[in-house]
């Protein structure tokens, strides 16, 4: 079958027709890939070989697709059946599980049914970003998991999101708001309007550090206790200065950077977010959390409290367009918009 692959580390993506159609296990789904959203982790894996389980690496960890076949446990325990539209983050770096091929495997435990009120292409924009945001805020910042039917009122506590215009940052802003928090978010002046529209107060990450510190403290009146870094800074200088300037008893910092070994600082607790093991049997704790988040994510989308991400659809459809979409995302030409490609018709 067709797909887009990287033959080895550093290779350019190519369309091939030699991939074998996989067979789902009892707790798995065989999915027909319709839409693939491109993420920075795609180029991260292909360029550096990190998170890659086996080569060739197939493009695509974010999907909107249709179930072709469901294993027995996937049906009885998780309620999936052939014809269901699904979305989510695939098992990273594993050939049979990547979305950039005609058919691929999904682990039913971490697969989400498409909400009724959004399209399949919209759903494809959410998987990686929303799951990362939930892990960062619920697990990392110790925020209670919300009930979509009984959301808390806004209170006088703040979450600061660093990288608020990124896909993960946009989902984190929306999640923090529905959890009752006020939100301040760093972004460029170009992205400030979009961040503000999501309900956060923006501040410019391009000004000197001391100006960023002052802006964040002024916005929050110094009530800084929870910071989520969606931009994965190597050294969280801003977070360190903000924690130093606050007298909050409990301080939590979470980051998508899990490779430079950031530890606790300034009396705060640091959480390094790891999504790379999703779906893998050895990542029991991670998969259990994603399973817990699934109905909340779908419920929030259906309640209109969590919105799909602004996206650009590359090309007219097909696997050659998937190569172009990968290059478009990697070039930065899409800005803060999610890059999506339709690889085949339903």
Secondary structure, 3 states (H helix, E strand, C coil): CCEEEECCCCCCCEEECCCCCCCCCCCEEEEEEEEEEECHHHHHHHHHCCCCCCCCEECCCEEEEEEEEECHHHHHCCCCCCCCEEEEECCCCCHHHCCCECEEEEEHHHCEECCCCCCHHHHHCCHHHHHHHHHHHHHHCCCCCCCCCCCCCCCCCEEEEECCCCHHHHHHHHHHHHCCCEEEEEECHHHHHHHHHCCCEEEECCCCHHHHHHHHHHHHCCCEEEEEECCCCCCCHHHHHHHHHCCCCCCEEEECCCCCCCCCECCEEEEECCCCCCCCCCCHHHHHHHHHHHHHHHHHHHCCCCCCCCEEECCCCCHHHHHHHHHHHHHCCCCCCEEEEECCCC
